[in-house]
Amino acid sequence: MTRIKRGVTANKRRKNLLKRAKGFDNRRSTNFVAAREALLHADKYAYRDRRNRKRDFRALWLVRVNAALRDNGTTWSKFAAVLKKENIKLNRKMLAELAVQYPQEFDNLVKNLI
């Protein structure tokens, strides 16, 4: 019976894991055990922060819109109430884009509503 050498699958698995850990510091990029541990943490942070990114961007949009609104003598809460009363459906992202990219049009919108 011919001899069967093993380890091909295990070597491939280890090589792929080390490839994912490329760019990590020191032993974390070269040692299988350390790299596996580092990747567990990295994956956990990536999962968490994909959700946090949405939270961060929403906060950024609100800060931008509120800053532009304060230049026009009003606040976000008052402006949001007017938008709701007038049944205007503009989300925070689009309002922030208007405030940053087209400040004149944003000012006109605010002046017409308030």
N, C-alpha and C positions, 0 to 999 in steps of 0.2 A: 504494500500500500504506500502511496506517495505521501510525503510529508506536507502538511498544510501549515503555512506560516500565518500567524494571527496578527492582529494589531492594526490592520489597515484602517478599519473603521474608527478605532480609538485615536489613531494618529490624525486622521482627517478631522475628527471632532475637536481635538486639542488645537490643531493648526487653525481651524476656523475661529475658535474662541480667541486665540492669540491675535488673529488678524483683526478681530473686533476691538481688541484692547490696544491696538496700535495708537501711539500718541500719548498713552498714559505715562506717568512718571516712574522711573526706576524699575523695581522688580515687578510692578503691576503690569508692565508691558511684555515681560519676558518669562515670568514664572507662571505656570498654569494655575496653581492654587490661588495665588495672589490676584491673577487676572480674572479668574472666575468670581472671586469675592468683589473685586472692583466693578465688574460688569453687573453684578446683582444690584449694587448700590446705584450705578449709573442708570440702569433701566428703571429703578424705582423713582429716581429723581426725574427722569425724562417723562414718565407716566404722570407724575404729580404736576410737573411744570407745564405740560401740554394743557392742563386745565387752568393752571394759574395764569398762563399767558392771556387767556380770554378775560380774566379778571383785571389784569394789568392794563390791557388795551382799553377796556371800558373806562377805567379810572383816568387814563390819559386823555381819552376823548372828552370826558366830562371836564377835566381841568382846562383843556383848550377852549371848549365852548364857553365855559364860565368866564374865562379870562376875556374872551371877545365880547361877551355880554356885558361884563363890568365896564368895558370901554364905552359901551352904549348906555350906561347908566341903569342897568337892571341886573338881575341875578338869574341863575339857572332855574331856581324853583318857580319864580314868577313867570319866566318864559315858558317853562314846561306846562304850567297851568293854562297859559294862553293857547299853546299849541293843542292841548287836549280839548279846550273849550271850542276852538275853531275846527276841530277834527282834522288837523294836519298831521299826517303820518310820516314824519321824517325821523329816522333813527339817529342815535348819538354819533355814529360813525360818519354819516353823511353831513350832519351839522358841523362836525369837527373839520371835515374836508372843506366845506364851504368857508368856514372861519379862517382856515389856513391858506387855501389856494385862491379863494375869491372873496377877500374881505369886504370889498365894496358891495357885492351882491348880498353878503351876509348882513351888512349894516342896513341895507335897504329892506331886507326881510324883517329885521328886528323893528325898524322904525314903522313899517307898515302894520305890524301886528300889535305893537304896544303904543 
